[in-house]
């Protein structure tokens, strides 16, 4: 019984660490792409800004607000073209 329990705990720990690393990478890359989009907009490169915001929105994670912020900024992209 003890060996089975230890094996189950080891597998659960391995899965938790793997999922945690995947979520951390998604949040990290998403926020980096969001910041790159903001920098591109500040330089006046609207096409690069929208491309980076789309990349940020693609990095889905259960935590972090970068996805919602990126989609909101991407939604305003047509308005930016008229300015």
N, C-alpha and C positions, 0 to 999 in steps of 0.2 A: 504493500500500500504506500509506503513512504517513497519508494522509487518512482512509482507512477505519479504521485503528487509532485515530486521534484521535477520530473520530466514535463508535466503539464505546466508548471510554473516557469520553467526555462523556456518553453515554447511561447508562452504568453508574454514573457519579458522580451523575447526576440521580436515578436510581432509588434509589441508596443514601441520598442525602440525604432523599428523600421518605419512604422506609421508616423511616429513623432518626427523622424528625420525628413520624411516626405512632406509633411505639413509645414515644417520649418523652412524647407527649401521653397515651397510654393509661396509662403508669405514673404520671404526674403526677395525672391525674384520678382514677385508682383509689385512690391513696394519700390524696387529698383527701377522697374519699367515705368511705373507711375511717375517717379521723380525724373526719369529721362524724358518722358513726355512733357512734363512741366518745363524742363530746361529747353527743350526744342521749341516750345511755344514762346518762351521768353526770348529766344533768338529770332523768332519770326518764321520758323519752319513749321507750318501748320500740318503738312503731310506727315512729317516725322513724328510730330506730337500725337496725331491720331493713330499712327501705326504703333507707337509705344503704348498708348492707352489701350489699344486693342490687345496688345500682348499682356498688359497688366490684367485685363479682364479675363484673359484665358487662364491665368494662374489661379485656379480655384482652390480655396482652402476653407475649412469650416470656421476658422478664426481669421481675424484681420479684416479691415474694411477697404483694402485696396481694390477689390473687385467692384464693389458698388460705386466707389468714387470714380474709378476708371470708366465705368459704363455711363455714369452721369456726365463726365467730361466729353466722352465720345458722342453722346447725344447732342451736345452743344456744338459739335464740329461744323454742321452746316451753317450755323449762325456765325461762326468765326469766319467762314469763307465770304460772308456778306459784309464784314467789317472792313 
